[in-house]
Amino acid sequence: MSVRGTAVVTGASSGIGAATAARLAATGWDVVIGARRLDRLDAVAEATGARALPLDVTDDASVAAFAEAVGNCTLLVNNAGGAIGLEPVAAADLQDWQAMYDTNVLGVARVTQALLPALVASGRGHVVTIGSIAGLEPYPGGGGYNAAKHAVRAVMEVLRMELVGQPVRVTEIDPGMVETDFSVVRFRGDEARAAAVYRGVEALTADDIAECVGWAAERPDHVNIDRIVVKPRDQATATLVHRRPVDDS
Ligand SMILES: NC(=O)c1ccc[n+]([C@@H]2O[C@H](COP(=O)([O-])OP(=O)(O)OC[C@H]3O[C@@H](n4cnc5c(N)ncnc54)[C@H](OP(=O)(O)O)[C@@H]3O)[C@@H](O)[C@H]2O)c1
C-alpha cells in the first residue's frame, strides 16, 4: 500500500475523472477507478497504473460490488455526473431531470454510503465531490442540472456537519467551464453544438480540476478545504463569458 493510501475516483473513463486518476497516481496514491464504459476505463488504467472496476453509480448492486472490491479507502472522489439537455423548464423532459438527479445526487450518496465505513476506518478519510457553479448559480436552461447540483451541495454540507468529530474531511469543488465531453453528453452527441460552447474561450482543462482535487486532498489531515470555486479567467458567471474572435479561414 502507498504512503498516501487508496483513492477512489468515480466517472474516471473520461474528462475530469481520468485526469484526476492520473494526477493522484502520479503523486503516490493507489488509485481505483470506476465507470460504465469499460474500454475507456481500461485505457485510463493502463495509462495511469490505476485499478479499473465496473461501476454504475445509479445501480445499488453495482455500487455494492464496487465497494467490496475496493476494500480500503482513504480518499473518495465523487466525480461521476453531468448534464442532459438545455431546455427551458416549460419544455424539459423530466426523464432527463430524473437521470441527472439519479447520477449527480443519488449516485454520490450511494457511493459515499458504501465507502464511508472504509473512509472512517482509515483514520484519515476524505470525500471530495465535483459539484459545479451550476450548484451555486442558476441559469436559463439549467433547471434540471441546477437542481441536481444545488441538491448535491446540500448533501455535502449536511455530510460535513454529520461527520464532525470523525476522521473524515468533506470538500466540494465547483468548476465553471471545463472543456471535456461534458457538452457532447449534454447535447446528446451533437459535437458541433458542444464545440460552440467553448468557441473563442480559454476554458479550464480537466487537468486544472484534477490539480484542485490533488491540492485539497494533500493538505494536512486537520485542514478541511470546504469548497473550491474555480472558473476560467474568461468566465465571470455561468452566463457572462468573454469570447475572442475565431478565424475560420
Ligand atoms: N465540464 C464542465 O464544464 C463541468 C463543469 C462543472 C462540473 N462538472 C462536473 O464534473 C464531473 C465530470 O464531468 P466531465 O466534465 O469530466 O464530463 P465527462 O467527460 O462527460 O465525464 C463524465 C464521467 O462520468 C461518468 N458517468 C456518468 N454517468 C455515470 C454512471 N451512472 N456511473 C458511473 N459513471 C458515470 C462517465 O463515465 P461512463 O459514461 O463511462 O460511465 C464519465 O467518465 C461531472 O460531475 C460534471 O457534472 C463539469
The ligand as an SDF file (V2000), in Angstrom:
LIG
                    3D

 48 52  0  0  0  0  0  0  0  0999 V2000
  -17.0690   20.0550  -17.9280 N   0  0  0  0  0  0  0  0  0  0  0  0
  -17.5980   21.0330  -17.2280 C   0  0  0  0  0  0  0  0  0  0  0  0
  -17.7120   22.1720  -17.7220 O   0  0  0  0  0  0  0  0  0  0  0  0
  -18.0440   20.7910  -15.8050 C   0  0  0  0  0  0  0  0  0  0  0  0
  -18.2870   21.9130  -15.0030 C   0  0  0  0  0  0  0  0  0  0  0  0
  -18.7110   21.7370  -13.6980 C   0  0  0  0  0  0  0  0  0  0  0  0
  -18.8810   20.4600  -13.1950 C   0  0  0  0  0  0  0  0  0  0  0  0
  -18.6680   19.3770  -13.9850 N   0  0  0  0  0  0  0  0  0  0  0  0
  -18.8730   18.0580  -13.3880 C   0  0  0  0  0  0  0  0  0  0  0  0
  -17.6720   17.3370  -13.4900 O   0  0  0  0  0  0  0  0  0  0  0  0
  -17.9520   15.9330  -13.4490 C   0  0  0  0  0  0  0  0  0  0  0  0
  -17.1760   15.2310  -14.5640 C   0  0  0  0  0  0  0  0  0  0  0  0
  -17.6240   15.7030  -15.8090 O   0  0  0  0  0  0  0  0  0  0  0  0
  -16.6570   15.9030  -17.0740 P   0  0  0  0  0  0  0  0  0  0  0  0
  -16.6840   17.3360  -17.4180 O   0  0  0  0  0  0  0  0  0  0  0  0
  -15.3620   15.2430  -16.8590 O   0  0  0  0  0  0  0  0  0  0  0  0
  -17.5320   15.1490  -18.2090 O   0  0  0  0  0  0  0  0  0  0  0  0
  -17.3200   13.7480  -18.9720 P   0  0  0  0  0  0  0  0  0  0  0  0
  -16.0250   13.7570  -19.7050 O   0  0  0  0  0  0  0  0  0  0  0  0
  -18.5810   13.5340  -19.7260 O   0  0  0  0  0  0  0  0  0  0  0  0
  -17.1850   12.6820  -17.7780 O   0  0  0  0  0  0  0  0  0  0  0  0
  -18.2940   12.2090  -17.0590 C   0  0  0  0  0  0  0  0  0  0  0  0
  -17.8770   10.9040  -16.3950 C   0  0  0  0  0  0  0  0  0  0  0  0
  -18.9680   10.4640  -15.5610 O   0  0  0  0  0  0  0  0  0  0  0  0
  -19.1430    9.0760  -15.8070 C   0  0  0  0  0  0  0  0  0  0  0  0
  -20.5150    8.6660  -15.5130 N   0  0  0  0  0  0  0  0  0  0  0  0
  -21.6620    9.2040  -15.9860 C   0  0  0  0  0  0  0  0  0  0  0  0
  -22.7050    8.5170  -15.5160 N   0  0  0  0  0  0  0  0  0  0  0  0
  -22.2060    7.5140  -14.7370 C   0  0  0  0  0  0  0  0  0  0  0  0
  -22.7820    6.4460  -14.0110 C   0  0  0  0  0  0  0  0  0  0  0  0
  -24.1030    6.2480  -13.9620 N   0  0  0  0  0  0  0  0  0  0  0  0
  -21.9610    5.6170  -13.3200 N   0  0  0  0  0  0  0  0  0  0  0  0
  -20.6200    5.7870  -13.3470 C   0  0  0  0  0  0  0  0  0  0  0  0
  -20.0130    6.7630  -14.0370 N   0  0  0  0  0  0  0  0  0  0  0  0
  -20.8090    7.6090  -14.7330 C   0  0  0  0  0  0  0  0  0  0  0  0
  -18.7740    8.8810  -17.2690 C   0  0  0  0  0  0  0  0  0  0  0  0
  -18.3640    7.5400  -17.4930 O   0  0  0  0  0  0  0  0  0  0  0  0
  -19.2260    6.4010  -18.2390 P   0  0  0  0  0  0  0  0  0  0  0  0
  -20.1290    7.0830  -19.2230 O   0  0  0  0  0  0  0  0  0  0  0  0
  -18.1680    5.5390  -18.8520 O   0  0  0  0  0  0  0  0  0  0  0  0
  -19.9740    5.7040  -17.1340 O   0  0  0  0  0  0  0  0  0  0  0  0
  -17.5790    9.8060  -17.3990 C   0  0  0  0  0  0  0  0  0  0  0  0
  -16.3930    9.1460  -17.0010 O   0  0  0  0  0  0  0  0  0  0  0  0
  -19.4710   15.8090  -13.5180 C   0  0  0  0  0  0  0  0  0  0  0  0
  -19.9970   15.6050  -12.2280 O   0  0  0  0  0  0  0  0  0  0  0  0
  -19.9160   17.1770  -14.0570 C   0  0  0  0  0  0  0  0  0  0  0  0
  -21.2290   17.4860  -13.6740 O   0  0  0  0  0  0  0  0  0  0  0  0
  -18.2430   19.5180  -15.2710 C   0  0  0  0  0  0  0  0  0  0  0  0
  1  2  1  0
  2  3  2  0
  2  4  1  0
  4  5  1  0
  4 48  2  0
  5  6  2  0
  6  7  1  0
  7  8  2  0
  8  9  1  0
  8 48  1  0
  9 10  1  0
  9 46  1  0
 10 11  1  0
 11 12  1  0
 11 44  1  0
 12 13  1  0
 13 14  1  0
 14 15  2  0
 14 16  1  0
 14 17  1  0
 17 18  1  0
 18 19  2  0
 18 20  1  0
 18 21  1  0
 21 22  1  0
 22 23  1  0
 23 24  1  0
 23 42  1  0
 24 25  1  0
 25 26  1  0
 25 36  1  0
 26 27  1  0
 26 35  1  0
 27 28  2  0
 28 29  1  0
 29 30  1  0
 29 35  2  0
 30 31  1  0
 30 32  2  0
 32 33  1  0
 33 34  2  0
 34 35  1  0
 36 37  1  0
 36 42  1  0
 37 38  1  0
 38 39  2  0
 38 40  1  0
 38 41  1  0
 42 43  1  0
 44 45  1  0
 44 46  1  0
 46 47  1  0
M  CHG  2   8   1  16  -1
M  END
$$$$
